[in-house]
Amino acid sequence: MDPRDGSITLADYIAMHWAPGRGGAPKTQQNQERRARLHIVPHLGQLPLRSITAAELRAYTAKLEATDVFSCAQQDRR
């Protein structure tokens, strides 16, 4: 499936294209995989790439902020 047409779901894109091509330290890769698996895929994974809009991302971010996941992720970066 070619991700350029946007019909692939975000979950499939992460599994087939993003995850295998990531670089970085093993611990960084583990943290990125965990965040994607726990926080991104459950909320946006079923959506085709072409349907993920700025409004969709704003709603997702607001939901994360409301559950305090966002602030924890921001603290992890520091």
C-alpha positions as CSV (number, residue, x, y, z in Angstrom):
1,M,0.0,0.0,0.0
2,D,1.4,3.3,-1.0
3,P,1.1,5.9,1.8
4,R,1.3,8.8,-0.6
5,D,-2.4,8.5,-1.6
6,G,-3.4,8.9,2.0
7,S,-5.7,5.9,2.2
8,I,-3.4,4.0,4.6
9,T,-4.4,4.4,8.2
10,L,-2.1,6.1,10.6
11,A,-1.6,2.9,12.6
12,D,-0.6,1.0,9.4
13,Y,1.7,3.9,8.4
14,I,3.4,3.8,11.8
15,A,3.8,0.0,11.7
16,M,5.0,-0.3,8.1
17,H,6.9,3.0,7.4
18,W,7.6,5.1,10.4
19,A,8.7,2.5,13.0
20,P,11.1,0.5,10.8
21,G,12.9,3.6,9.5
22,R,13.5,5.3,12.8
23,G,17.0,5.8,14.0
24,G,18.5,6.9,17.3
25,A,19.4,5.3,20.6
26,P,17.5,2.1,21.6
27,K,16.0,3.9,24.7
28,T,14.7,6.7,22.4
29,Q,13.2,4.2,20.0
30,Q,11.5,2.4,22.9
31,N,10.1,5.6,24.2
32,Q,8.8,6.7,20.8
33,E,7.2,3.3,20.2
34,R,5.5,3.4,23.6
35,R,4.1,6.8,23.1
36,A,2.8,6.0,19.6
37,R,1.3,2.7,20.9
38,L,-0.3,4.1,24.0
39,H,-1.3,7.6,23.0
40,I,-1.4,8.1,19.3
41,V,-2.7,4.8,17.8
42,P,-5.7,4.5,20.2
43,H,-7.0,7.9,19.3
44,L,-5.9,8.5,15.6
45,G,-4.7,5.1,14.4
46,Q,-7.9,4.1,12.6
47,L,-8.0,7.3,10.5
48,P,-6.7,7.3,7.0
49,L,-3.8,9.8,6.6
50,R,-5.7,12.0,4.3
51,S,-8.5,12.5,6.8
52,I,-6.2,13.7,9.6
53,T,-6.7,17.5,9.6
54,A,-5.4,20.3,11.7
55,A,-8.7,20.4,13.5
56,E,-8.5,16.7,14.2
57,L,-5.0,17.2,15.7
58,R,-6.1,20.2,17.8
59,A,-8.9,18.0,19.2
60,Y,-6.5,15.2,19.9
61,T,-4.0,17.6,21.6
62,A,-6.8,19.1,23.7
63,K,-7.8,15.6,24.8
64,L,-4.3,14.8,25.8
65,E,-4.0,18.1,27.7
66,A,-7.2,17.4,29.6
67,T,-5.9,14.0,30.7
68,D,-2.5,15.4,31.7
69,V,-0.7,13.0,29.3
70,F,0.6,16.0,27.3
71,S,2.2,17.7,30.2
72,C,3.9,14.4,31.2
73,A,5.2,14.0,27.7
74,Q,6.5,17.6,27.7
75,Q,8.3,16.9,31.0
76,D,9.9,13.7,29.6
77,R,11.6,15.8,26.9
78,R,13.4,18.0,29.5
